[in-house]
Amino acid sequence: MGSDIEIHITDRNGLRHSVDAPIDMSMNLMELIRIYELAEEGSVGICGGMAMCASCQCYVESDHQLPEVSQDEKMMLLEAFNVQDDSRLACQIYVSTELDGLKIRLAPAE
């Protein structure tokens, strides 16, 4: 078995990207978005992945079983704009084999 999975990310311009995500680096989805430069520089992960800014808010578009939403993530989403039922903070979702094929869409920047 390889050490990468595939994740499908729709950027803020509506373009879909299928990217390889390493499962052996303890990387979260926000870091993956930044590495592949799928959002304008400085517009994702402003707080550094601490669930304190919601700049990495995304919408989960597949039926993957994700980790439970933490209290910090819930509180941040209560203050965020454009929140939907499937909203999550990408910084709080870590790449794992269970996420192979995950589909997310970045929320609007504002």
N, C-alpha and C positions, 0 to 999 in steps of 0.2 A: 504494500500500500504506500502511495506517495505521501509527501508531507504538505501537499497543497489541496485546497478545495476550490470550487468555483462559486463566486458570488456575483449576482447580477444587480447592478446599481444604475438607477436612472438619475441623471444629474438634473440640475435646476433648469436646464434648457430642454429637457425632455429626451435627451439622448441616452440610450441604454448601453451600458458597458458590462461586459463579462470579464471579470478579473480573477486572477489566481491569488488565493489567500493562504499564506503559510499557517499551518496549525501548530507549529512547534516554536512560535516566537511570543506567545502570550500577547498577541496584538488584538486591539479592538477595531470595530468597524470604522470609527472616526479616523484612526491612524491609517487604515487602508484607503479611505477616501483621500486623505492628504498625500499619501505616497503616490497614488496614481493621478494626483492633481485633477480630481473630478469636481472640484469647486474652486471658485476664485480664491487666490491666496489670501489668507487672513480672514476668510469668511466661515471657516469650520474649525472647531476646536479652540476657540478663543480662550477658554479657561484651562486648556491643557488636559481635558478629559476628566475633570473633577465633578461633572454633573452640576455645574454652577452657571451655565450661560445658555443652554439650549441651541447654540449655533449649529450643532450636529444633529438636530432633530430630523428624523426620517420616518417614513411610513412603511410598515412591513406589509408586503404585498403577496406573501406566500404563507402557507400553513405550517411553518416550522415551529417546533416547540422551543420557545426562548426562555432564558432565565427570568425568574420573577422580577417584577419592577421593584426596585428598592425604594425606601422612603424618600431618600434624597432625589431620586429620579422623579417620583410622583410630585414632589414639591416644586421641582423645576418646571415640569410640564404644566402645572397649574398656572404658572406665570408666563408661559410661552405663548406666542402667537401661532395661528394656523394649526392648532392641535386637533387631531382627529382620534377616533377610537383606536386606530392602529399605530398611533405615534409612539416612538421610542427615542431615546438618546443613543446615537451610534456609539458614543464613548463607553456606554455601559453594557455593550454586547460584545463579548470576546469570541474571536474566531475559534471554532471547534469543528470536529468532523460532523457533528449533528447539523451544522449549518450549510452543508454542501447543497448548492442550488438555491440558497436564500435569495429572495428578491426584495429589494428596498428601493424607495424613491426619496430623494432629498426633499425636505420641506422647503418652501420659499425662504429666502434669507430674511425677509421682513414681513 
